[in-house]
Amino acid sequence: MLDSDDIAVSTRVVAAVAATKDVDPLSLTPPLADELDPDALDRLVEADAPLRITFAAWGCRVTIDDGTVSAVECPSLVTVPAG
């Protein structure tokens, strides 16, 4: 799993989901920006406060816990693109 502080959390979300689904990160559709605002997510996680976020994306439950990203496949989760 990618947990390096040098890699944006939005990038780590894509990598975690791709690893969980055993697919190329570029094959995930729709793009993350259609699911949520990746820049806002990155800024939120960069804040100097303990934080735990859980959301659904690409049929997975994604959790960010103090910067550590994990993904669990949950086919019953239905996501609707933002916009």
N, C-alpha and C positions, 0 to 999 in steps of 0.2 A: 504494500500500500504506500502511496505517496503522502508523507506527512511532513515534508521539508517546509520550513518557513519561507524558503526561497521560491516556492511554487505557489501561485495564487490558489486560494481555496476553491474557486470556481473550476480551475483546471483539475484539481484533485478530486472534485465531485465527478467530473466526466471520467477520469481515470478509474475511480472506484466502481462506478456503475459498469463501465466497460469490462473491468476485471471480473465483476460479479456475474455478468451475463456472458463472459468469455467471447467478446466481440472487439473489433477495432474501435477505438474511441470516436473516430471520424464517421463510423457507420450509425451512430446513435441519432435517431430522428424523433421528433423535431430537434433543432439545435437548442442548447441550454437557454439561450436568450429568448426562446419561445416559451419556456417553462417559467423562468424568473429572470430578474435583472442581475446578471453576473457581477457587474461593477458594484452594485449595492450590496450583494452578498460578500464580496471581497472586503468592502469598507466596514461592514458590520463585524466581520470576524477579526479585522485588524484592530478593532477597539480594544482597549486595555481593560477588559472586564471578563469574568467567567461567563461562558456562553454555551448553551446547548440548543441546537436547532434541529428539528426533524421535519422533513417534507417528502412528498412523493414526486418522483421523476422517472420516466421511462419504465414504469412498472416495478420500481424499486422504492423501498423506504430508505432515504438517505439521512444520516445523522452526522452532524458536525458537533463535536464535543470538545470545547477548548482547542479548536484547530485540527483535531484528529477527525478524519472523514471515514465513514464506513457506509456500506450499502448492502441491503438484504433484498433479494428478489421477492416481490409480492405481486404476483400476476393479478390479484383481485383489486389492486389499487388502480384506479382510473384517473389519469391526469388530463386536464384540459389546458391547451396552450393559452398563455396570457394574451390579452389583446382583444 
